[in-house]
Amino acid sequence: MRPPRRRNGRGEQLRKATPMGRIPGPEELAGAALFLATEDAHHITGGFLIADGGYNMIGA
């Protein structure tokens, strides 16, 4: 049994700081992960694929 989730407002802070205004769920991130498992990604080595709705672009 999971302990109850605390509501500290962190999720709302993240949503406000993300240009898309929401936190993606696993079904939205699965496409990026599946792409890396395909032959189309065979030349990608040691890189980062950031799928965060633009969160890391803040201040760029």
ABEGO torsion letter per residue (X at the ends): XBBBBBBAGAAAAAAAABAAGBBBBAAAAAAAAAAAABAAAAABBGBBBBBAGGAAABGX
